[in-house]
Amino acid sequence: MSVSGLKAELKFLESIFDPNHERFRILDWKPDELSCQFNVTGDQLLIIHCNLTESYPSTPPIWCVESDDPSLTRVLERLEDVRKSSTLLLQQLKRLICDLCRLYNLPQHPDVEMLDQPLPAGPLHPDRKLGTTDEVTSEEEEEEEMGEDIDLEHYEMKEEEPVDGKKSEDDGIEKENLLIIYIKYIFSVNKVAMTFHSSQKFLKIIKHQ
């Protein structure tokens, strides 16, 4: 895996498990090392380290914990069962958090399910955690709806008197086509974003005048 790919995994982890997370925290990371903290209780904190080699993910992460508890050693040994994954670090970390929660009789934290999500394609916003995709999508949809609901009722057609003795150039042009031409003229002058929805609304308004 490239260094940029590994950094994407590490940044993804940090966006979910920041230093203020109630259960699991990413304290610090480098391309070859990860320092974490598992909050058992307010007074009991486990410090966990992970080392990553240049051949990751072909070579799996190497985990260690600052404790002599044999049960924790067994938890880390079971991480070797998780091997086949393009995001091996994320999947091993998910297994680690789940096993630690079971070991200490703690409820499984819902944020671990986010580790199954694909890595984001673009850079993460430093002040925005993962899980806000729906909010961003909702905002974009609202902006589109506002654009479509432009109030067109204040536009009025102004009919020009034909010059005496001169036949109107508009003769023979279907009414609807003439309206469409006029709409394009108005929108080009006023530089208003024209959408399909708003143009249809404009046609209905003019037809009833």
N, C-alpha and C positions, 0 to 999 in steps of 0.2 A: 504493500500500500504506500502511496505517496505521502510525504510529510503533510501536504495540504489536506489529504483525506483523513489522516489521523487527527490533525488539528480540528477538523470539522466535527469528529466524534467527541473530542474533549470539550469543545465549545458547546456542543449540544448537551452534554452532561451538565456542564456548569450552568446552562440556562434553566435546567430543571431543578437541580440540587445545589442551589446557591448557599453561601455561608450562613444564611438565616433559616434554612429549611428545618422543619420540626423533627425530621427523622434522620435524613442522610445528607451530608454536606460535602461539597467539593471545596477543600481548603486551598489547594494550590495545584497547579499542573504545568508540566513542560512536555514537549513531544516525547520524552523518554521516561516520564515519571508522573505519578498521580498520587496526591495525598488526600485522604478522605476521613470523615468522622461519622460514626454511627452513634446516634443519641439513644441510649438504652433508657435512661431516666435523666432527670436534670443533673444528677450528681455522677452518673456513670456514663462515660464517653469512651468509645473504642476508636483508637487511631489506626487506620488501615493504609498501607502503602501498596502501590502497584508500579512495577517496572515494565517498560515496553522496549523491546529490541528493534533494531532497524528492519528485521525480517517479519515484523508483525504485519498481518495476522497469521502468517505461516507458523511463526513461533508464538504461542499463546502468552498472554500477560502473566507475570509472576507476582503473586500476592503474598503479603505478610502482614501480621497484626501485632501490635505492641501489647502482647499478653501471653502468659504461659498456660492459659486455659486450654486443655486438650480438646474440648468440644469446639473451640474456635478453629483449632488446627484441622479438625475433620471437616468443618464447614468450608475452609479454603481448599482442602483436597478435593472436595466434590465439584469444585469449579472446573476441574480438568475434564469433567464429563461434557461440558459445553465447549465444543470445538469447531463445528462447522457453521460458520456465519460470516457474512461480509462485514458485519459490525460486531465482531467477537467481544470487544470490550464492553459494549452496551449489554449484550446478552449475559455475559458473566457477571456484570454488575447487578443486573436484574436478579439473577439467581442468588447472588450474595445477599442482597437486601432482603429477599423473601426468606432465605434460610435463617438469617439473623433474627428476623421478626418471629419466626416459629420457635427459634431457640429461646428467646426471652418472652415468649407468650404475648407478643405485641400484635395488634391488628395489622394486616397487610396495608401498606400505604398505596393509595390509588395512583400516585405519580409514577410508580414503577411500570405501569402499562404504557406510559409514554415512550419507554425505551424500545418498544416494538415499532414505533413510527419510523418512516424513512427519514434520512437526514435532510434538513432543509436545503433547497437549491441555492439560496442566496444567503448573504451575511445576516446574522441575528442582530436585532436591535439591542444595544446594551442595557436599556431600561425596560425591556419587555420580555417576559418569560414566554416559553412555549405554551401552547394551549390557547393563544389569543387569535388564532387564524380565523375563527368564526367571527370575532369582533371586526377584524379588518375587512373580511368579505362583506359583512353587514353594512359597514360604512360605505364601501364602494357601491353596493347596491342602492343605498339611499341617495348617493350623489347622482347615480344614473337616473333614478326615478325623478329627482328634482329637475334634472335636465330635460326630461321628457314632459314634465308638467308645466313648462313655461307658459305663463298666461298670455295668450295671444288675442284676447278679446278687445284689447285697447287699439289693435290695428284696424283701420277702416280703409276701405277702397275709395279712391277718389277718381270719379269719372271725369274725363276730359271731353270738352265740347269739340266735336270734329270741325275742322276748318271748312267754311262755306265753299261749296263746289268741289270739295275733295272727298272722295269715298274713303271711309274708315279702313285702315289697314287691317283692322281686326275682323272685318267681315270674312266669313267663311271659316274662321277658327272656332272650333268647338269651345263651348263655355268652360268646360272643366280644364281643357288645355290652357286656356287663357288664364284661368285662376292659378294653375301651377306655375306659369311664367311669372305671374305677378308675385306669387309667394317667393320664388327664387330671388326676384328683384328686391323685395322687402328684406329678406334675410341677408342678402349680400350688402345692402346699405347699412343695416343695423348690426351686422356681424353677429347674429344670434345663431347658436348651434342648432341646426335643424335635424330632428329625428323623425323617423317614420310616424311615431305616435303623435308628435306635435303637428306634423303636416296634415295628417288626417283630421285632427281636431280643427285646424285652421280652415280646411275645406268645408267642414260642416257649418262653421260659424258664418262663412261668406255666403254659402248657399241659402241660408235662412235670412239674409239681409234683403 
